[in-house]
C-alpha cells in the first residue's frame, strides 16, 4: 500500500522503517534532517525525558484515524571522546505508539523479530544482514509542525503480508507481543496488556485465548470483569450482567498460567474493583467513581 501524498503541510522526512522503532521506541534523526529540514538543533538541547523542553506531541495518522501520543526529542551533544562534529538527535515516543507501529508495519516487525532471535541464538545478525536476505522496505513520513511542537507520522508504504491469514492469527493471539516480551525480559511469564477497543472489534478475537477481559458500558456507567479460555467462545454467550457494553480490553496471560490461575486472577481483580466502586455484592466501597461493578459473584 502506497499513500501518494498530496497534503504535506510541514517539513517532512521520509524514513525507512527499521527495528529501532519496534524495539526501543525511538529513531535517530539524521543531522541533515535535524538541521536543514526540521531546524530543531536550537529548539531541543536536552538529553533527558525529564526535562520539560524535550516534550513534544506526536500524531499518528493511519487508516483515516488520528491518535495522539507523547514524545520527546533528545540531543546528545558533541563529544571529543566520540569524535562527533554535530549532536545526535533522537525522537522517542511512548510504548502505545510503539505498539501501533508494530501493528501497522507487520512485515518489518516480523523481520526484525527474526533478526533479534537469530542474534540471541548465534550472537550475530545485523540489520544489514537480515535486510539483504529478506529484501523489502517500508516507509514512514515524519512531518514537523514547529508552531505546535508536534510531529505528524503517516505510513507512506506498507508491505502487504505474504500470508495475511497467518499474520492476522498471530496478531490476534498476541504471539508477536509474547516474543517481544521474551526477547526483552528473558521471561515467558509476562502478561500482555491490551488497549480499549470498541465492541464491534470483538469479532476479530477468534484466536484470543487464556485472558482476563474487562467490559464497560460508557452510557450506563457499568463495568464487568471476566475470564475466558477462548474469548470468542465466551462471547457467543450474552453478558446478561452488562448487556449494553460498549468497549472492552483484554489482558492475555502467558501459557504457563493454567485455568485455575486465570480464575484466581479474575477473582482478585473483581474484588479489588469492588473495594473501589459501587457494587451489587454488599462489599464496602470507596465509591471513587460513578461506575458500578456489575459482577454478581465477589469474594469476601
Secondary structure, DSSP 4 states (H G I P E B T S, - for coil): -B---S---SEEEEEEP-HHHHHTSEEEEPHHIIIIIS--TTT-----TTSGGGEEEEEEEETTEEEEEEEEEEEEPP-TTTT-SS-EEEEEE-HHHHHHHHHHSHHHHHHHHHHHHHHHHHS---HHHHHHHS----EEEEEEETTTTEEEEEEEE-PPPSSHHHHHHHHHTTHHHHHHHHHHHS-S---EEPPPEEGGGGGG-TT-EEEEEEEEETTTTEEEEEEEEEHHHHTTS--GGGTT--EEEEEEPPTT--HHHHHHHHHHHHHHHHTTSEESS-------SS-EE--S----
